[in-house]
Amino acid sequence: MLIEINYRDGQSSEALDARIREVIESTLGHLTDKLTRVEVHLGDENAHKPGQADKRCLLEARPKGLDPIAVEVHASDYYDAAREAASKLKRALAKRFDRLEG
């Protein structure tokens, strides 16, 4: 499973990338054989002003042979947004795979 991380505002860091990859792998790792790629899109919704939940994380999973599925979360920092989005994506993928298998 390939994990691609994209920043809308260009404020990437290796440390943040590593933490986000760790979260994605620990949350979705059991689905590695069912997913080809997970795209992570991060952005600061109001970069010029401070805000409570202004960090956006959109996760898009590409299941093998199926249409992509995406979830979006806003939080106070990128790590929290990615963690919450990964959990939300895990539930969405489980629901989709359960429907197909059941």
Number of C-alpha atoms within 10 A of each C-alpha: 17 13 17 14 15 17 14 12 11 10 11 13 9 8 9 13 18 11 15 22 19 14 20 22 17 11 16 19 15 11 15 13 10 16 20 15 17 23 16 24 17 26 19 24 16 11 11 7 8 11 14 9 16 20 22 23 28 21 24 21 25 19 21 12 9 11 9 14 15 18 17 19 21 22 20 15 16 23 18 18 22 28 20 19 26 27 16 18 23 20 12 15 21 13 11 14 13 10 9 8 6 5
